[in-house]
Amino acid sequence: MSKSLKALALAVSALALTCLPAAAQTKVTNEGISPTEIVIGTHQDLSGPIKVWGVPVSNGMKMAVEEINAGGGINGRKIKMILEDNGYDPKKAVLASQKMVERDKVFAMIGPMGSPTVLAAQDVLFDAGVLQLFPLTAAEFTFKFDPAKPQERLKFNNLLPYVESTRAALKYMMEWKNFKKPCIMHQDDEYGKNVLDGFTQQLGAMKVQPASVTSYKRGASDFSAQVAKMKADGCDLVVLGTVIRETIGAMNEAKKLGWDVTFLGATPTNVLEVPALGKEAVEGLYAASGFEIPYEDTAKGKVKDWLVNYKKMFNTDANTQAIIGYNAVMTFAFYAQKAGKDLTGQKMLDSLESGDKFLDIFSSPPTKFSKTDHLANTITQVQEVKGGRWVLVKDNLMF
């Protein structure tokens, strides 16, 4: 054999070897499917530090299940949803997932709650061939997958990712307001790390040095040291990798110190509870967002009806979290319907990767996946708290 032919043969062999893992078959469960029913699972924080997310998310999911079942189900099958409390505790999330996989035989895990909890539990699902769909975290591990690990193909996310949305919102704010000394305060977990990554990457692209980087332990309630440090470091823009009470706590602390600084929150701060509970302390807060928050007195059509029906069902106003939970189940139902009457795990996976678009009633960007991209959306908005409400400042941002 000539040297050139031998080199070609070696190259072809090497290419074949590198392609083998990518071509490996993904195992997808058929558990949870019967002639009359599809069993889905979810784990939410119903009792821990972010139950203000978990409770309305689960309510929105329940509302969607009831609506789908009342309309005849998915190709004649009703949805049965198993709900477990993870308490925002990774260990509880693992136990809940094991129970739903082994005892309840769920077909898919829909909208599980929290970055640390989802990360801890997802391998339980993948090992069993259970799809992890639309988790309530936009961390990169929920949609980025290694083709050499075929079970990672089971994860899909329809939320705006923390890294990209932070980058887009930060870029807009820096250019709009001409800030010179940005800083960040972030939660010390996977969520906070993603916000920090977005902050660091965007400043690097703009060749700007951060004035201060500080963090806090998940569940903390005292932010006096962090805020004092950022003030001393001369920050003119504070990016918050926080959730609800931490956002309010940090801004309250700034008010106590008489520190007039601009705050920009990551997407989890863009919820109704922040202005409702924070009141004057959070006026002027900016936040990255994926869609406009509807208010009952200004909503119209299907959105108005949905808000009214939610209030009737749960005796409280709907919020961002409820919309996200509702959409998680509705998105699942759309792709399960597309998969056909002879539903299997493989047909569900093919349906998700088909490129078909799901459009919700809230005018969110379309949800669409492919075989290589399991993230639905990167289009960011910036909103501001004005008069106790979230108001759109800028739409269609990309980093």
C-alpha positions, -999 to +999 in steps of 0.1 A: +000+000+000+014+034-009+021+060+018-008+082+006-033+053+006-021+043+040-025+078+054-060+080+038-070+046+054-057+057+088-077+090+085-109+072+075-104+048+105-099+076+129-129+094+116-150+063+120-139+059+155-147+095+165-181+091+150-190+059+168-200+076+201-221+102+184-240+075+165-247+054+196-283+048+202-300+069+229-321+048+252-356+063+257-381+048+281-416+037+271-427+036+308-456+057+318-475+052+285-508+032+285-538+032+262-555+058+284-527+077+302-493+094+301-475+097+334-453+127+338-433+138+369-420+171+384-401+181+415-406+217+428-396+237+459-429+236+478-414+242+513-379+257+509-363+291+502-377+294+467-412+281+472-424+314+458-413+299+426-422+263+432-458+267+443-470+289+414-450+268+389-468+237+401-501+255+400-495+265+364-486+229+356-518+216+373-539+242+353-524+230+320-529+193+329-566+200+337-571+220+305-555+193+283-575+165+300-607+184+297-601+187+260-597+150+255-560+146+264-532+139+240-544+117+212-570+103+236-546+098+266-551+118+297-520+132+316-513+121+351-488+144+369-467+132+399-456+162+420-428+159+446-413+185+469-376+190+466-373+218+492-345+232+469-323+205+484-303+184+459-305+153+481-343+155+482-344+161+444-324+128+439-347+109+461-378+123+445-365+115+410-356+079+421-391+075+434-408+088+403-386+067+380-387+034+400-422+035+416-443+059+395-427+049+362-428+084+347-425+089+310-409+123+312-397+148+339-413+181+331-402+215+345-381+203+375-371+232+398-337+247+406-301+246+392-285+226+421-315+202+424-318+195+387-281+190+383-280+165+412-309+145+399-306+145+362-284+114+359-311+093+376-333+102+347-308+097+319-298+063+332-334+052+330-340+068+296-364+095+310-366+128+291-357+159+311-379+186+296-380+224+302-365+226+337-370+257+359-333+267+355-316+282+325-281+268+335-261+256+305-259+220+317-297+217+310-293+220+272-256+216+262-249+179+256-219+159+245-226+138+214-203+112+228-227+106+256-260+096+239-281+097+271-274+135+274-296+139+243-326+135+266-323+171+279-342+201+264-347+236+277-371+263+266-360+291+290-338+320+283-302+308+293-285+328+322-252+333+304-266+346+271-294+367+287-269+383+312-246+391+284-273+407+263-288+428+291-254+438+304-242+449+270-273+470+265-270+487+299-233+494+296-238+510+262-270+528+271-259+543+304-221+544+298-212+526+330-175+524+338-173+503+370-197+473+368-197+447+396-217+416+405-232+399+435-241+363+428-254+332+446-227+305+451-242+277+431-247+266+395-272+294+389-250+321+403-219+307+384-238+310+351-247+346+358-211+353+368-199+336+335-222+359+315-210+389+333-173+380+329-176+370+293-194+402+283-170+425+301-141+406+285-156+412+251-160+449+259-125+450+274-138+463+307-125+452+341-151+445+369-149+468+398-160+442+423-170+405+424-188+392+455-210+362+463-232+349+491-243+314+503-275+301+490-302+308+516-284+338+531-304+368+543-278+393+553-260+411+525-246+440+544-209+429+538-214+424+501-232+457+495-207+476+517-178+461+497-194+470+463-200+506+475-165+509+487-152+496+454-170+524+436-194+503+415-218+522+393-238+492+380-246+461+402-255+429+384-275+406+406-272+368+403-300+366+429-335+352+433-364+371+449-357+378+486-319+382+479-327+409+453-349+428+477-324+423+505-295+437+485-314+467+473-328+474+508-292+474+521-281+499+495-310+522+505-299+519+541-264+530+531-278+559+510-261+543+480-278+554+448-266+528+423-282+510+393-291+474+397-295+449+369-310+415+378-307+382+360-340+366+347-351+350+381-355+386+395-380+394+368-411+382+387-441+400+402-431+393+438-400+415+436-419+448+431-449+436+452-427+427+482-398+451+477-420+482+471-400+515+470-367+497+476-367+481+442-380+510+421-357+514+392-345+478+392-337+466+357-338+429+348-332+405+319-364+389+307-377+365+281-413+378+278-435+406+290-454+400+323-491+403+317-513+422+342-550+414+345-562+450+341-544+455+308-544+419+293-566+410+264-581+379+247-567+345+257-542+359+281-569+378+300-591+347+301-561+327+314-554+351+342-590+351+353-592+313+352-560+310+372-573+333+399-605+312+401-586+280+405-560+291+430-575+322+447-545+343+439-531+363+410-511+345+383-474+354+380-444+348+358-437+314+375-472+302+369-469+311+332-436+292+329-451+261+346-482+262+324-460+265+293-438+236+303-467+212+302-483+228+271-450+225+253-448+188+262-483+182+251-476+199+217-447+176+209-464+145+223-494+152+201-471+156+171-455+122+180-487+105+171-512+080+186-486+052+188-465+072+213-431+059+223-401+074+238-382+074+205-411+090+187-413+117+214-376+124+210-379+126+172-409+150+176-389+173+199-360+173+174-382+178+144-379+216+142-417+221+146-425+254+164-446+257+195-463+291+200-478+299+234-506+324+241-483+349+258-464+361+227-432+345+238-405+337+211-413+304+193-400+272+209-381+251+184-354+224+187-332+204+164-310+173+166-280+195+175-296+223+194-317+216+225-321+252+235-352+270+223-345+307+227-318+333+233-338+365+226-336+388+256-356+418+268-347+444+295-375+455+318-376+480+347-397+484+378-417+516+376-446+524+398-446+488+413-449+472+378-425+457+353-423+478+322-406+469+289-375+490+282-358+472+253-368+441+232-350+417+208-315+419+224-287+395+215-252+395+230 
